[in-house]
């Protein structure tokens, strides 16, 4: 009899031949601008810890205190036995930052997208999503059972054409997009998307994962950055990037949040966020609001890198701390990444199928010092 698992080995062989193979790399100790990677100290340009809070002593102390008071786990769904005062405090803090009526915390940003989309949209409905949307948005659409169509990345003409063609044939319609696209660094055209949502009686869901804490005058995200605070839309985000913790959230109207508490399967049937993660995220939100200089430093660092690399590399259009340097092939990306690692720089190669073209994805942190940036410049240009 043939082995029904044999195909796995052949598939892995194909991945290796295409230079698409991936493996984990161990980081010892706390995260930060400099980390110990596989036993080697390197400058870290691979982290989504934009504000440098994941290793901040205030978040650590908040997490420790929460564990002492509430234990290590929530131990159950929040509708049964897992709800803690900290969860409600965090939701109120998120709603205050986003200036929405309410918010709901999930155990991850991925679960927030899956549960929200599946709750709002069904088999009689339509989802139009940006082709570069995060996997969680795409899989949430699949889970919903709705008619799902991608529109060309940030292409308003293509989106409107598809709205005209398909919208009249479906009960509800949901437009989905990242606000900061994680593998390119560019922003969605939010003002125009809001207008389309109004014109075509569609809901609009935006994923603020890479914008929360970073974009906008107070760090509320791209909704604030585009002066759209108070607009009727659904805001999803994560606590695991700039906020240095773990978890996800949805922010919006009281009616929306109340509905999701009763209908979002990935919230109803999942153990509540741990006390430590909840408290750490709550501490991070306080820092986001009280230390705006962290955001200023990020964009000063972004400016330095752009000005010093623009003549040597093709940098994909970006208004965020995500800067992508295009390279010609997966092998070239891997070779560049290894060369930089040998020099003490961690800057990952991103290859298909994650992205359509190979690149070096560089993420800028508030805790990067000028010496780090100058060293990166010297090794990339040397």
Secondary structure, 3 states (H helix, E strand, C coil): CCCCCHHHHHHHHHHHHCCCCCCCCCEECCCCCEEEECCEEEEECCCCCCCCCCCCHHHHHHHHHHHHHHCCCCCCEHHHHHCCHHHHHHHHHHHHHHCCCEEEEECCHHHHHHHHHHHHCCCCCEEEEECCCCHHHHHHHHHHCCEEEEECCCCHHHHHHHHHHHHHHCCCEEEEEECECCCCCCECCHHHHHHHHHHCCCEEEEECCCCCCCCCCCCCCHHHHCCCCCCCCEEEEECCCCCCCCCEEEEECHHHHHHHHHHCHHHHCCECCCHHHHHHHHHHHHHHHHCCHHHHHHHHHHHHHHHHHCCCCCECCCCCCEEEEECCCHHHHHHHHHHHHHCCEECCEECCCCCCCCEEEEECCCCCCHHHHHHHHHHHHC
